[in-house]
Amino acid sequence: MIDKPTPEEVKNARIKAGFTQQEAADRFGFTLSAWQAKETTGKTSRGLAAGTYEMLLLLADEHPVYQLVKRGEILKERD
């Protein structure tokens, strides 16, 4: 299981996934200001849930165990 990420880990994964803060907020159902709070340290910090972070890692191709594969690509590899 993946632990709850630090704000810096959230920011790094978002960047590796190729999302702006607005795009990440939209993708995960947050307002822009709520997402920004997930990347901020200090009193205004609002952590990102471990499950949401895990999905972000998958989208960034940084998950330690799993990798996303587009539908149909698995079949192509088997042929």
C-alpha positions as CSV (number, residue, x, y, z in Angstrom):
1,M,0.0,0.0,0.0
2,I,1.2,3.5,-0.8
3,D,1.5,6.0,2.1
4,K,-0.1,9.4,2.0
5,P,2.1,11.6,-0.1
6,T,3.9,14.8,0.8
7,P,3.0,18.0,-1.1
8,E,6.2,17.8,-3.0
9,E,5.5,14.2,-4.1
10,V,2.1,15.3,-5.3
11,K,3.6,18.1,-7.3
12,N,6.3,15.9,-8.8
13,A,3.8,13.2,-9.8
14,R,1.5,15.8,-11.4
15,I,4.3,17.2,-13.4
16,K,5.5,13.8,-14.5
17,A,1.9,13.0,-15.6
18,G,2.0,16.1,-17.7
19,F,-0.9,17.9,-16.0
20,T,-1.2,21.6,-15.1
21,Q,-2.7,22.2,-11.6
22,Q,-6.0,23.0,-13.3
23,E,-5.9,19.8,-15.3
24,A,-5.2,17.7,-12.3
25,A,-7.9,19.5,-10.3
26,D,-10.4,18.8,-13.1
27,R,-9.3,15.2,-13.5
28,F,-9.7,14.4,-9.8
29,G,-12.7,16.5,-9.1
30,F,-11.2,19.3,-7.1
31,T,-11.3,23.1,-7.5
32,L,-8.0,24.7,-8.5
33,S,-7.5,26.2,-5.0
34,A,-8.2,22.8,-3.4
35,W,-5.6,21.2,-5.6
36,Q,-3.1,23.9,-5.0
37,A,-3.5,23.2,-1.2
38,K,-2.5,19.6,-1.9
39,E,0.9,20.9,-3.2
40,T,1.4,23.4,-0.5
41,T,3.3,22.9,2.8
42,G,2.3,24.5,6.0
43,K,-1.0,25.5,7.6
44,T,-2.9,25.6,4.3
45,S,-1.8,22.2,3.2
46,R,-4.5,19.7,2.5
47,G,-3.1,16.2,1.8
48,L,-4.0,14.0,-1.2
49,A,-5.6,10.7,-0.2
50,A,-3.4,7.7,-0.8
51,G,-5.8,6.1,-3.4
52,T,-5.9,9.3,-5.4
53,Y,-2.1,9.6,-5.2
54,E,-1.8,6.0,-6.4
55,M,-4.0,6.9,-9.5
56,L,-1.8,9.9,-10.1
57,L,1.3,7.7,-10.0
58,L,-0.3,5.4,-12.6
59,L,-1.0,8.3,-14.9
60,A,2.6,9.5,-14.4
61,D,4.0,6.0,-15.1
62,E,5.7,6.2,-11.7
63,H,3.7,3.5,-9.7
64,P,6.1,1.1,-8.0
65,V,4.1,-2.0,-8.9
66,Y,1.5,-1.4,-11.6
67,Q,1.5,0.1,-15.1
68,L,-1.4,1.4,-17.2
69,V,-1.7,-0.1,-20.6
70,K,-4.0,1.1,-23.3
71,R,-6.8,-1.4,-24.3
72,G,-5.7,-3.5,-27.2
73,E,-2.0,-3.2,-26.5
74,I,-1.9,-6.3,-24.4
75,L,-3.3,-8.3,-27.3
76,K,-0.7,-6.8,-29.7
77,E,2.1,-7.9,-27.4
78,R,0.8,-11.5,-27.3
79,D,0.6,-11.8,-31.2
